[in-house]
Amino acid sequence: MMQRPRFSFLRSRKGQATTEVVLLFPVFLIFIVFIIKIFGLLVLSQKMEIAGYYAARRYQLQSHETAYYANTWDRRFLKKDIQKKLENYLGFDKPGVKKFLSLRELKLEVITSGTWIKVKLTAYTKAPRIRVLCNYNKDEVCRHDQKCLKGYSFLCEKGGEVSVIKYVGHNDRPAPYQRPEGK
């Protein structure tokens, strides 16, 4: 009869000291929350780039040059419809996505000039409010360090904003090519 090899990982061992695990567990949880929030901001940043391109391109192709239509149809319908589609894409209508990305408000600005259409898309986020960090006084934690104060303000007080600016030219809609007749 053949003898089975004994593996070291199958042997019974004494457990790790529970004090170390208990002390390190909250630290791991804080790191996990930070990583999730940073990942959420990265996802929001990428989605904003795509949404900004969509808004600029659609406004370029569907807006009007004449003042009457630019002030009525473009402002009343087109801009509102684009914003509604952007909110849907970014996840304002889905509670889980809205909470994960900490979304608060979306603002769409369209500035037309003689040559370019400037589309500025800004998403405002809520503060993550991590209780372990926000229970302490801002001045004691940061000791007047500007970067620390800015981070504390983002985490505990007001949140932040992610902006995307896209430029597109006007859609000139040239007249179709017509062949000269009689040649």
MDAnalysis code that builds the backbone (N, CA, C; Angstrom):
import MDAnalysis as mda
import numpy as np

u = mda.Universe.empty(549, n_residues=183, atom_resindex=np.repeat(np.arange(183), 3), trajectory=True)
u.add_TopologyAttr("name", ["N", "CA", "C"] * 183)
u.add_TopologyAttr("resid", np.arange(1, 184))
u.add_TopologyAttr("resname", ["MET", "MET", "GLN", "ARG", "PRO", "ARG", "PHE", "SER", "PHE", "LEU", "ARG", "SER", "ARG", "LYS", "GLY", "GLN", "ALA", "THR", "THR", "GLU", "VAL", "VAL", "LEU", "LEU", "PHE", "PRO", "VAL", "PHE", "LEU", "ILE", "PHE", "ILE", "VAL", "PHE", "ILE", "ILE", "LYS", "ILE", "PHE", "GLY", "LEU", "LEU", "VAL", "LEU", "SER", "GLN", "LYS", "MET", "GLU", "ILE", "ALA", "GLY", "TYR", "TYR", "ALA", "ALA", "ARG", "ARG", "TYR", "GLN", "LEU", "GLN", "SER", "HIS", "GLU", "THR", "ALA", "TYR", "TYR", "ALA", "ASN", "THR", "TRP", "ASP", "ARG", "ARG", "PHE", "LEU", "LYS", "LYS", "ASP", "ILE", "GLN", "LYS", "LYS", "LEU", "GLU", "ASN", "TYR", "LEU", "GLY", "PHE", "ASP", "LYS", "PRO", "GLY", "VAL", "LYS", "LYS", "PHE", "LEU", "SER", "LEU", "ARG", "GLU", "LEU", "LYS", "LEU", "GLU", "VAL", "ILE", "THR", "SER", "GLY", "THR", "TRP", "ILE", "LYS", "VAL", "LYS", "LEU", "THR", "ALA", "TYR", "THR", "LYS", "ALA", "PRO", "ARG", "ILE", "ARG", "VAL", "LEU", "CYS", "ASN", "TYR", "ASN", "LYS", "ASP", "GLU", "VAL", "CYS", "ARG", "HIS", "ASP", "GLN", "LYS", "CYS", "LEU", "LYS", "GLY", "TYR", "SER", "PHE", "LEU", "CYS", "GLU", "LYS", "GLY", "GLY", "GLU", "VAL", "SER", "VAL", "ILE", "LYS", "TYR", "VAL", "GLY", "HIS", "ASN", "ASP", "ARG", "PRO", "ALA", "PRO", "TYR", "GLN", "ARG", "PRO", "GLU", "GLY", "LYS"])
u.atoms.positions = np.array([
    [0.818, -1.168, 0.000],
    [0.000, 0.000, 0.000],
    [0.874, 1.248, 0.000],
    [0.441, 2.188, -0.793],
    [1.189, 3.429, -0.930],
    [0.782, 4.428, 0.150],
    [1.756, 5.111, 0.671],
    [1.471, 6.091, 1.717],
    [1.222, 7.459, 1.090],
    [0.181, 8.116, 1.529],
    [-0.159, 9.445, 1.014],
    [0.807, 10.485, 1.569],
    [1.199, 11.454, 0.698],
    [2.074, 12.512, 1.224],
    [1.294, 13.446, 2.141],
    [1.985, 13.911, 3.112],
    [1.345, 14.822, 4.064],
    [1.677, 16.256, 3.657],
    [0.639, 17.060, 3.512],
    [0.819, 18.459, 3.150],
    [0.805, 19.305, 4.411],
    [1.670, 20.303, 4.392],
    [1.793, 21.120, 5.593],
    [0.559, 21.990, 5.838],
    [-0.139, 22.351, 4.756],
    [-1.296, 23.228, 4.955],
    [-2.518, 22.482, 5.467],
    [-2.466, 21.150, 5.474],
    [-3.597, 20.384, 5.993],
    [-3.466, 20.091, 7.477],
    [-2.318, 20.337, 8.032],
    [-2.116, 20.064, 9.449],
    [-2.814, 21.108, 10.306],
    [-3.189, 20.714, 11.439],
    [-3.817, 21.620, 12.394],
    [-2.749, 22.520, 13.008],
    [-3.031, 23.838, 13.027],
    [-2.097, 24.811, 13.611],
    [-2.832, 25.667, 14.634],
    [-2.066, 26.281, 15.456],
    [-2.646, 27.219, 16.413],
    [-3.086, 28.468, 15.666],
    [-4.128, 29.137, 16.120],
    [-4.653, 30.331, 15.471],
    [-3.811, 31.564, 15.727],
    [-4.012, 32.556, 14.907],
    [-3.306, 33.845, 15.059],
    [-3.832, 34.548, 16.298],
    [-3.003, 35.359, 16.859],
    [-3.426, 36.107, 18.038],
    [-4.593, 37.005, 17.661],
    [-5.678, 36.893, 18.367],
    [-6.875, 37.653, 18.013],
    [-6.695, 39.147, 18.235],
    [-5.761, 39.530, 19.096],
    [-5.562, 40.954, 19.333],
    [-5.088, 41.656, 18.070],
    [-4.167, 41.041, 17.339],
    [-3.664, 41.657, 16.116],
    [-4.770, 41.806, 15.086],
    [-5.566, 40.785, 14.935],
    [-6.655, 40.827, 13.961],
    [-7.676, 41.889, 14.341],
    [-8.015, 41.951, 15.600],
    [-9.011, 42.916, 16.060],
    [-8.497, 44.344, 15.890],
    [-7.218, 44.566, 16.117],
    [-6.665, 45.907, 15.979],
    [-6.491, 46.324, 14.525],
    [-6.179, 45.390, 13.645],
    [-5.938, 45.733, 12.248],
    [-7.215, 45.763, 11.401],
    [-8.272, 45.126, 11.838],
    [-9.501, 45.058, 11.046],
    [-10.081, 46.438, 10.722],
    [-10.198, 47.368, 11.692],
    [-10.718, 48.706, 11.333],
    [-9.815, 49.447, 10.344],
    [-8.516, 49.264, 10.428],
    [-7.601, 49.898, 9.484],
    [-7.862, 49.371, 8.070],
    [-8.052, 48.074, 7.941],
    [-8.367, 47.497, 6.629],
    [-9.694, 48.016, 6.101],
    [-10.669, 48.169, 6.969],
    [-11.967, 48.698, 6.532],
    [-11.844, 50.129, 6.021],
    [-11.048, 50.948, 6.705],
    [-10.851, 52.328, 6.253],
    [-10.186, 52.346, 4.886],
    [-9.166, 51.503, 4.687],
    [-8.511, 51.436, 3.379],
    [-9.465, 50.966, 2.294],
    [-10.316, 50.013, 2.607],
    [-11.284, 49.520, 1.621],
    [-12.259, 50.626, 1.234],
    [-12.746, 51.394, 2.210],
    [-13.671, 52.497, 1.912],
    [-12.985, 53.541, 1.042],
    [-11.722, 53.887, 1.363],
    [-10.975, 54.841, 0.536],
    [-10.820, 54.338, -0.889],
    [-10.462, 53.086, -1.040],
    [-10.261, 52.523, -2.380],
    [-11.560, 52.534, -3.165],
    [-12.661, 52.210, -2.520],
    [-13.961, 52.220, -3.206],
    [-14.331, 53.636, -3.633],
    [-14.120, 54.628, -2.776],
    [-14.459, 56.011, -3.129],
    [-13.559, 56.536, -4.246],
    [-12.281, 56.195, -4.215],
    [-11.379, 56.607, -5.298],
    [-11.780, 55.940, -6.595],
    [-12.121, 54.665, -6.547],
    [-12.585, 53.966, -7.738],
    [-13.868, 54.598, -8.268],
    [-14.768, 54.997, -7.372],
    [-16.000, 55.669, -7.790],
    [-15.715, 56.981, -8.509],
    [-14.747, 57.761, -8.021],
    [-14.385, 59.011, -8.691],
    [-13.760, 58.750, -10.061],
    [-12.971, 57.690, -10.173],
    [-12.393, 57.350, -11.476],
    [-13.473, 56.936, -12.471],
    [-14.432, 56.156, -12.011],
    [-15.540, 55.755, -12.879],
    [-16.340, 56.978, -13.305],
    [-16.610, 57.876, -12.362],
    [-17.350, 59.090, -12.686],
    [-16.591, 59.956, -13.689],
    [-15.284, 60.053, -13.528],
    [-14.473, 60.843, -14.448],
    [-14.538, 60.287, -15.872],
    [-14.457, 58.984, -16.010],
    [-14.516, 58.371, -17.338],
    [-15.906, 58.508, -17.953],
    [-16.940, 58.323, -17.144],
    [-18.296, 58.482, -17.660],
    [-18.574, 59.928, -18.067],
    [-17.981, 60.884, -17.352],
    [-18.156, 62.296, -17.703],
    [-17.501, 62.617, -19.045],
    [-16.349, 62.019, -19.327],
    [-15.695, 62.244, -20.624],
    [-16.590, 61.762, -21.761],
    [-17.157, 60.591, -21.610],
    [-18.040, 60.039, -22.648],
    [-19.301, 60.885, -22.769],
    [-19.875, 61.267, -21.644],
    [-21.088, 62.085, -21.657],
    [-20.822, 63.464, -22.260],
    [-19.659, 64.036, -21.982],
    [-19.305, 65.333, -22.557],
    [-19.181, 65.263, -24.068],
    [-18.581, 64.189, -24.572],
    [-18.469, 64.027, -26.020],
    [-19.858, 63.883, -26.645],
    [-20.718, 63.084, -26.008],
    [-22.076, 62.894, -26.521],
    [-22.828, 64.228, -26.571],
    [-22.759, 64.997, -25.477],
    [-23.494, 66.261, -25.407],
    [-22.995, 67.245, -26.462],
    [-21.684, 67.351, -26.620],
    [-21.123, 68.298, -27.589],
    [-21.485, 67.894, -29.015],
    [-21.349, 66.638, -29.309],
    [-21.626, 66.170, -30.682],
    [-23.113, 66.301, -31.017],
    [-23.958, 65.935, -30.071],
    [-25.401, 66.032, -30.346],
    [-25.828, 67.483, -30.490],
    [-25.307, 68.364, -29.647],
    [-25.658, 69.771, -29.771],
    [-25.142, 70.338, -31.084],
    [-23.967, 69.901, -31.501],
    [-23.413, 70.367, -32.779],
    [-24.315, 69.952, -33.940],
    [-24.778, 68.726, -33.926],
    [-25.538, 68.212, -35.067],
    [-26.997, 68.643, -35.068],
    [-27.583, 68.942, -33.911],
    [-29.009, 69.222, -33.869],
    [-29.357, 70.671, -33.552],
    [-28.375, 71.500, -33.268],
    [-28.690, 72.892, -32.958],
    [-28.880, 73.696, -34.240],
    [-29.408, 74.894, -34.071],
    [-29.727, 75.749, -35.206],
    [-28.854, 76.993, -35.204],
    [-28.679, 77.553, -36.396],
    [-27.903, 78.776, -36.552],
    [-28.759, 80.024, -36.389],
    [-30.014, 79.948, -36.752],
    [-30.868, 81.130, -36.689],
    [-31.218, 81.456, -35.242],
    [-31.341, 82.736, -34.959],
    [-31.569, 83.182, -33.588],
    [-32.911, 82.703, -33.044],
    [-33.930, 82.662, -33.896],
    [-35.257, 82.258, -33.428],
    [-35.229, 80.826, -32.898],
    [-34.705, 79.899, -33.680],
    [-34.669, 78.501, -33.245],
    [-33.640, 78.277, -32.142],
    [-32.537, 79.024, -32.175],
    [-31.520, 78.868, -31.132],
    [-32.069, 79.277, -29.772],
    [-32.923, 80.299, -29.740],
    [-33.470, 80.753, -28.463],
    [-34.690, 79.958, -28.024],
    [-35.375, 79.326, -28.947],
    [-36.575, 78.582, -28.558],
    [-36.310, 77.088, -28.492],
    [-36.147, 76.458, -29.626],
    [-36.053, 74.995, -29.662],
    [-34.775, 74.500, -29.006],
    [-33.650, 75.113, -29.300],
    [-32.373, 74.642, -28.762],
    [-32.322, 74.767, -27.240],
    [-32.768, 75.900, -26.728],
    [-32.693, 76.139, -25.276],
    [-33.783, 75.382, -24.512],
    [-34.981, 75.371, -25.060],
    [-36.095, 74.769, -24.333],
    [-36.147, 73.254, -24.445],
    [-35.896, 72.724, -25.635],
    [-36.048, 71.287, -25.813],
    [-34.714, 70.557, -25.882],
    [-33.848, 70.971, -26.793],
    [-32.618, 70.214, -27.058],
    [-31.719, 70.135, -25.828],
    [-31.465, 71.237, -25.182],
    [-30.588, 71.243, -24.016],
    [-31.178, 70.413, -22.873],
    [-32.474, 70.533, -22.631],
    [-33.117, 69.749, -21.573],
    [-33.114, 68.261, -21.890],
    [-33.326, 67.919, -23.161],
    [-33.307, 66.512, -23.552],
    [-31.903, 65.916, -23.417],
    [-30.895, 66.672, -23.801],
    [-29.517, 66.200, -23.645],
    [-29.196, 66.000, -22.176],
    [-29.584, 66.947, -21.317],
    [-29.311, 66.822, -19.889],
    [-30.026, 65.616, -19.291],
    [-31.245, 65.366, -19.725],
    [-32.001, 64.212, -19.233],
    [-31.306, 62.905, -19.612],
    [-30.813, 62.825, -20.843],
    [-30.099, 61.623, -21.292],
    [-28.778, 61.458, -20.542],
    [-28.091, 62.566, -20.270],
    [-26.838, 62.499, -19.533],
    [-27.062, 62.036, -18.097],
    [-28.104, 62.551, -17.456],
    [-28.419, 62.117, -16.092],
    [-28.751, 60.631, -16.057],
    [-29.459, 60.167, -17.066],
    [-29.778, 58.751, -17.164],
    [-28.504, 57.925, -17.334],
    [-27.604, 58.383, -18.194],
    [-26.361, 57.660, -18.447],
    [-25.448, 57.635, -17.220],
    [-25.350, 58.757, -16.519],
    [-24.456, 58.824, -15.366],
    [-25.011, 58.090, -14.147],
    [-26.313, 57.839, -14.096],
    [-26.878, 57.052, -13.016],
    [-27.664, 57.827, -11.991],
    [-28.139, 59.013, -12.340],
    [-28.944, 59.788, -11.390],
    [-30.288, 59.132, -11.109],
    [-30.779, 58.315, -12.008],
    [-32.081, 57.674, -11.820],
    [-31.972, 56.304, -11.145],
    [-30.750, 55.824, -10.897],
    [-30.541, 54.529, -10.242],
    [-29.964, 54.773, -8.852],
    [-30.701, 54.437, -7.800],
    [-30.240, 54.759, -6.443],
    [-28.889, 54.138, -6.082],
    [-28.635, 52.918, -6.518],
    [-27.363, 52.269, -6.200],
    [-26.178, 52.964, -6.836],
    [-26.303, 53.318, -8.100],
    [-25.224, 54.014, -8.808],
    [-25.056, 55.420, -8.245],
    [-26.173, 56.071, -7.958],
    [-26.120, 57.430, -7.413],
    [-25.390, 57.447, -6.068],
    [-25.632, 56.447, -5.247],
    [-24.967, 56.370, -3.946],
    [-23.495, 55.999, -4.112],
    [-23.185, 55.052, -5.001],
    [-21.802, 54.626, -5.212],
    [-20.937, 55.763, -5.735],
    [-21.477, 56.554, -6.664],
    [-20.726, 57.670, -7.229],
    [-20.894, 58.965, -6.444],
    [-21.712, 58.937, -5.377],
    [-21.979, 60.106, -4.516],
    [-22.509, 61.286, -5.317],
    [-23.406, 61.034, -6.252],
    [-23.908, 62.084, -7.132],
    [-24.917, 62.974, -6.407],
    [-24.824, 64.269, -6.688],
    [-25.760, 65.228, -6.105],
    [-26.515, 65.995, -7.174],
    [-25.797, 66.542, -8.166],
    [-26.425, 67.398, -9.172],
    [-25.576, 67.388, -10.437],
    [-26.244, 67.598, -11.589],
    [-25.554, 67.701, -12.870],
    [-25.928, 69.025, -13.515],
    [-24.929, 69.725, -14.014],
    [-25.165, 71.020, -14.648],
    [-24.567, 70.986, -16.050],
    [-25.367, 71.386, -17.035],
    [-24.938, 71.436, -18.435],
    [-24.976, 72.879, -18.903],
    [-23.840, 73.392, -19.358],
    [-23.753, 74.748, -19.904],
    [-23.361, 74.654, -21.365],
    [-24.081, 75.381, -22.220],
    [-23.750, 75.456, -23.635],
    [-23.522, 76.918, -23.974],
    [-22.313, 77.226, -24.430],
    [-21.947, 78.596, -24.768],
    [-21.607, 78.623, -26.252],
    [-22.409, 79.347, -27.013],
    [-22.162, 79.443, -28.449],
    [-21.464, 80.767, -28.743],
    [-20.481, 80.702, -29.602],
    [-19.789, 81.917, -30.042],
    [-19.735, 81.868, -31.565],
    [-18.992, 82.782, -32.154],
    [-18.923, 82.838, -33.607],
    [-18.335, 81.599, -34.246],
    [-17.351, 80.978, -33.601],
    [-16.655, 79.864, -34.222],
    [-16.932, 78.539, -33.544],
    [-16.972, 78.525, -32.227],
    [-17.054, 77.273, -31.491],
    [-18.296, 77.207, -30.610],
    [-18.692, 75.988, -30.333],
    [-19.702, 75.709, -29.306],
    [-18.943, 75.082, -28.142],
    [-19.041, 75.706, -26.975],
    [-18.374, 75.192, -25.779],
    [-19.424, 74.518, -24.907],
    [-19.216, 73.250, -24.634],
    [-20.134, 72.492, -23.784],
    [-19.398, 72.139, -22.500],
    [-19.906, 72.641, -21.369],
    [-19.298, 72.370, -20.070],
    [-20.265, 71.535, -19.250],
    [-19.802, 70.391, -18.829],
    [-20.601, 69.453, -18.054],
    [-19.966, 69.329, -16.670],
    [-20.744, 69.595, -15.617],
    [-20.228, 69.561, -14.251],
    [-21.121, 68.674, -13.397],
    [-20.509, 67.690, -12.751],
    [-21.226, 66.822, -11.811],
    [-20.760, 67.167, -10.403],
    [-21.693, 67.480, -9.548],
    [-21.388, 67.783, -8.153],
    [-21.611, 66.528, -7.327],
    [-20.658, 66.224, -6.448],
    [-20.753, 65.014, -5.628],
    [-20.963, 65.379, -4.166],
    [-21.550, 64.455, -3.454],
    [-21.745, 64.616, -2.014],
    [-20.457, 64.235, -1.297],
    [-20.344, 64.668, -0.069],
    [-19.201, 64.269, 0.761],
    [-19.401, 62.826, 1.215],
    [-18.363, 61.981, 1.127],
    [-18.507, 60.595, 1.578],
    [-18.779, 60.466, 3.069],
    [-18.348, 61.425, 3.866],
    [-18.564, 61.474, 5.317],
    [-18.208, 60.168, 6.021],
    [-16.935, 59.842, 5.978],
    [-16.430, 58.667, 6.677],
    [-16.364, 59.016, 8.158],
    [-17.180, 58.349, 8.951],
    [-17.381, 58.742, 10.346],
    [-16.098, 58.703, 11.167],
    [-15.242, 57.742, 10.889],
    [-14.015, 57.624, 11.662],
    [-13.164, 58.881, 11.500],
    [-13.157, 59.463, 10.319],
    [-12.331, 60.638, 10.060],
    [-13.045, 61.947, 10.374],
    [-14.361, 61.960, 10.233],
    [-15.106, 63.213, 10.363],
    [-15.513, 63.538, 11.802],
    [-15.226, 62.664, 12.745],
    [-15.585, 62.928, 14.136],
    [-14.650, 63.932, 14.799],
    [-13.523, 64.206, 14.174],
    [-12.510, 65.058, 14.780],
    [-12.579, 66.472, 14.225],
    [-12.043, 67.398, 14.987],
    [-12.018, 68.799, 14.598],
    [-11.041, 69.000, 13.436],
    [-11.474, 69.764, 12.451],
    [-10.678, 69.997, 11.250],
    [-9.340, 70.658, 11.576],
    [-9.330, 71.614, 12.470],
    [-8.097, 72.338, 12.795],
    [-7.092, 71.462, 13.541],
    [-7.589, 70.565, 14.377],
    [-6.685, 69.668, 15.095],
    [-6.074, 68.626, 14.164],
    [-6.862, 68.138, 13.228],
    [-6.376, 67.099, 12.316],
    [-5.383, 67.678, 11.324],
    [-5.695, 68.812, 10.749],
    [-4.889, 69.342, 9.642],
    [-3.806, 70.321, 10.056],
    [-3.962, 70.971, 11.167],
    [-2.993, 71.970, 11.647],
    [-2.632, 72.983, 10.558],
    [-3.648, 73.530, 9.905],
    [-3.546, 74.594, 8.902],
    [-2.760, 74.206, 7.646],
    [-2.724, 72.925, 7.324],
    [-2.134, 72.464, 6.056],
    [-3.215, 72.580, 4.988],
    [-2.973, 73.347, 3.923],
    [-4.001, 73.645, 2.920],
    [-4.492, 72.391, 2.192],
    [-3.588, 71.498, 1.852],
    [-4.009, 70.270, 1.155],
    [-4.854, 69.392, 2.065],
    [-4.487, 69.322, 3.320],
    [-5.263, 68.542, 4.282],
    [-6.645, 69.157, 4.483],
    [-6.702, 70.479, 4.572],
    [-7.991, 71.158, 4.737],
    [-8.895, 70.931, 3.532],
    [-8.313, 70.940, 2.334],
    [-9.096, 70.687, 1.122],
    [-9.627, 69.252, 1.110],
    [-8.771, 68.295, 1.503],
    [-9.211, 66.902, 1.582],
    [-10.273, 66.686, 2.636],
    [-10.110, 67.326, 3.784],
    [-11.100, 67.216, 4.850],
    [-12.426, 67.816, 4.404],
    [-12.355, 68.945, 3.707],
    [-13.571, 69.579, 3.197],
    [-14.297, 68.657, 2.226],
    [-13.527, 67.988, 1.348],
    [-14.151, 67.062, 0.408],
    [-14.749, 65.867, 1.136],
    [-14.022, 65.262, 2.063],
    [-14.483, 64.037, 2.729],
    [-15.628, 64.269, 3.706],
    [-15.610, 65.397, 4.409],
    [-16.542, 65.549, 5.525],
    [-17.582, 66.649, 5.372],
    [-17.348, 67.648, 4.515],
    [-18.238, 68.793, 4.510],
    [-19.062, 68.955, 3.242],
    [-18.417, 69.201, 2.117],
    [-19.206, 69.595, 0.953],
    [-19.053, 68.719, -0.272],
    [-18.120, 67.815, -0.321],
    [-17.935, 67.005, -1.521],
    [-17.111, 67.744, -2.551],
    [-17.298, 67.403, -3.804],
    [-16.504, 68.026, -4.853],
    [-17.260, 68.119, -6.155],
    [-16.522, 68.406, -7.198],
    [-17.127, 68.506, -8.520],
    [-16.157, 67.943, -9.554],
    [-16.733, 67.359, -10.592],
    [-15.962, 66.850, -11.720],
    [-16.476, 67.580, -12.952],
    [-15.570, 68.244, -13.682],
    [-15.963, 69.037, -14.847],
    [-15.286, 68.522, -16.107],
    [-16.031, 68.639, -17.189],
    [-15.512, 68.286, -18.516],
    [-15.918, 69.409, -19.458],
    [-14.972, 69.865, -20.282],
    [-15.254, 70.900, -21.273],
    [-14.926, 70.333, -22.652],
    [-15.861, 70.457, -23.561],
    [-15.673, 70.009, -24.941],
    [-15.983, 71.169, -25.881],
    [-15.197, 71.286, -26.935],
    [-15.400, 72.300, -27.963],
    [-15.734, 71.605, -29.278],
    [-16.748, 72.100, -29.957],
    [-17.097, 71.595, -31.293],
    [-17.412, 72.794, -32.183],
    [-17.227, 72.607, -33.474],
    [-17.564, 73.664, -34.421],
    [-19.049, 73.658, -34.722],
    [-19.508, 74.725, -35.362],
    [-20.911, 74.797, -35.759],
    [-21.160, 73.838, -36.918],
    [-22.353, 73.332, -36.983],
    [-22.744, 72.488, -38.100],
    [-23.258, 73.408, -39.205],
    [-22.470, 73.611, -40.237],
    [-22.812, 74.591, -41.265],
    [-23.847, 74.112, -42.269],
    [-24.033, 72.842, -42.375],
    [-24.990, 72.263, -43.323],
    [-24.821, 72.864, -44.719],
    [-23.737, 72.543, -45.410],
    [-23.515, 73.132, -46.739],
    [-24.569, 72.666, -47.736],
    [-24.786, 73.490, -48.737],
    [-25.741, 73.134, -49.793],
    [-25.186, 71.949, -50.570],
    [-26.077, 71.060, -51.022],
    [-25.587, 69.879, -51.756],
    [-24.955, 70.286, -53.082],
    [-24.025, 69.480, -53.514],
    [-23.329, 69.729, -54.778],
    [-24.310, 69.574, -55.940],
    [-24.294, 70.516, -56.841],
    [-25.183, 70.436, -58.004],
    [-24.332, 70.457, -59.262],
    [-24.604, 69.498, -60.142],
    [-23.864, 69.431, -61.409],
    [-24.321, 70.515, -62.351],
    [-23.417, 71.136, -63.031],
    [-23.834, 72.100, -64.046],
    [-24.523, 71.373, -65.206],
    [-25.635, 71.871, -65.639],
    [-26.408, 71.229, -66.701],
    [-25.952, 71.720, -68.088],
    [-26.118, 70.854, -69.065],
    [-25.868, 71.252, -70.449],
    [-24.435, 71.028, -70.898],
    [-23.616, 70.379, -70.179],
    [-22.247, 70.163, -70.645],
    [-22.089, 68.805, -71.232],
])
